[in-house]
Amino acid sequence: MKLDRNEGSGVRLLLWLGFGLLTLLSILLMVQIDRQWQRMGEMTRILQEQAEDIRRTRGLLRDLEQRMRSGQVAPLVAGELPNSSATPDAFERARRAAERPDYASGDWLMLAFGTGLRTITPLVSSDAYASEVQNYVLESLLTRDPDTLEWRGLLAEAWEVSPDGMVITFQLRRDLNFSDGQPLTAHDVAFTFAFIMDETIAAPRSRAYLSRIEQVTALDDYRVEFRFAEPYFNSLQLAATLEVLPAHFYRQFLDDPRTFNESRGLLLGSGPYRLSDPQGWTPDQGRVELERNPRYWGPVDPPFDRIVWRVIENDSARLTTFRNQEIDLYGARPREYQRLLDDDALMQRSHHFTYMSPTAGYSYIAWNQQRRGEPTRFADRRVRLAMGYLTDVERVIEEVMLGYAERAVSPFGPRSPQHDPANQLLPFDLERAKALLAEAGYRDRNGDGILQGEDGRNFEFELTFFQDNEDTRRMVLFLRDLYARAGIVMRPRPTEWSVMLENLRQKDFDAITLGWTSGIEIDIFQMFHSSQNVEGGDNFMSHHDPELDRLIDAARAEVNEELRMALWHQAEARLVAEQPYTFLFRRHTLAFMDQRIANLEQTALGINLMAVPVEVYIPAPQQRRR
């Protein structure tokens, strides 16, 4: 008896299906076993950490007992600041959140970056993305209350400012520790300052920021003194916001600074979250994942088990990921915002916020005035001013941003006392721009519609921008057409984020469009002072203006607010006149957040989603990530 061809084919198909099913089951079993091993590894690591904590605690208790017997232990009140009193700490809002009836701990907060990170190592990193991660890992002495903007104690429980403002002393809490269990003391604060100021460490931005501090001294384990070399208007903020690094972890890099300077993921702190391996993160992971710090010293436990940032460079892909509830936050582009508001399915499971943050940063175009040691055409103030007149920011806001932005006059926000209403926006003025360019020696010398300089070379340049930001791309193409009307050839140069950062470091660009974050009262020394025209410095457009330097120095040294604001007004007028940047706009926040996230509020500092101490959470019935 023989099988016919069709019956034989059916048997073979069944055999192949069976084999495929067995293979699939084997793969799933291996994946499951691998996950179990991974979970066992994590549990083993946690148990080892707990055992280390127990041994350390026993040692401390034995040491305390011996010191008490020998009379070496001073009363707890000894060494406290005599003329200060403890103020409310930074955890009040988090405490209130934890008392809500639906409060629950657990789940993962899933976020996304629009570009890959080059490094998350503190001091070496220079972008807002890395700072967002570090915000959950590193802590400062004080922090601002999101409602009142007053200072609240974080690592420090009290502080005292000398009458002349030249010395600030902080009293640290006595229960502080880093995420690896080592205690955090005043000696770590002093080490952090010394580490930053060491010239072998690639931290020019931070050194510039801290340059007014003469010395930081640990008076004992719990008191640290900041002594200033000269008066500084923002001295308390300067000292209070120093993010404390663990000396026992970072000290090794003073002997090997190159390893630190070239590192990608050396991140250890005392904050509510931590890297599982403080030396193991690399950019090729495509995400940053922080776990809850099991040793967190704070009086309120952090609510989320993990905080994860995925790298999703495409805007449409990020929106799809948000729709699929794989991330919890989506920052909308103006062109899609109204369409998303009309999406009933999306709105039923999303919060949405539209607002202008009081500390909103600003976008700009920086004109590089010196490249490879030679002055560029933008070294001429008349050319920079002409580019300002040619940049029709009002139309950019209307046509690209759809009105979800406001003009920026300068680095100072329009509602900040640093801004002088007398300093006016540059209007779009094609004829004025042409006149300035002609005065600078640029005219159409051969009738081809393009301006040439006195050397006969065409006025052409590249404008570098981040390649994955669609709004910026549309703006650059719009400006290309505007500049062409004046006879200027602008070539858009879309660039990867890591390459842009390297171009800035080496000052290797013609012009570049970027943005700066902002604050309540900002110090513009880093960006515009001539002394910061160094490799890795933030004066990457090589602007040199002695009068602006004088005004910045005078304003920074003036502690009288009225006199200081008058100096900032003069500095702002100088920036408007000199135009090292063409100041563009400040964007509205257009944000959608997953409906599961509870206790979202708009504060004086913006939406509290990423506030630390963490005060948002996901109620237990809505948790879905483990």
Secondary structure, 3 states (H helix, E strand, C coil): CCCCHHHHHHHHHHHHHHHHHHHHHHHHHHHHHHHHHHHHHHHHHHHHHHHHHHHHHHHHHHHHHHHHHHCCCCCCCCCCCCCCCCCCECCHHHHHHHCCCCCCCCCEEEEEECCCCCCCCCCCCCCHHHHHHHCCCCCCCEEECCCCCCEEECCEEEEEECCCCCEEEEEECCCCECCCCCECCHHHHHHHHHHHHCCCCCCHHHHHHCCCEEEEEECCCCEEEEEECCCCCCHHHHHHCCCCCCHHHHHHHHCCHHHHHCCCCCCCCCCCEECCCCCCCCHHHCEEEEEECCCCCCCCCCCCCEEEEEECCCHHHHHHHHHCCCCCEEECCHHHHHHHHCCHHHHHCEEEEEECCCCCCEEEEEECCEECCEECHHHCHHHHHHHHHHCCHHHHHHHHCCCCEEECCCCCCCCCCCCCCCCCCCCCCHHHHHHHHHHCCCECCCCCCCCECCCCCECEEEEEEECCCHHHHHHHHHHHHHHHHCCCEEEEEEECHHHHHHHHHHCCCCEEEEEECCCCCCCCHHHHCHHHCCCCCCCCCCCCCHHHHHHHHHHHHCCCHHHHHHHHHHHHHHHHHHCCEEECEEECEEEEEECCCECCCEECCEEHHHCCCCCCECCHHHCCCC
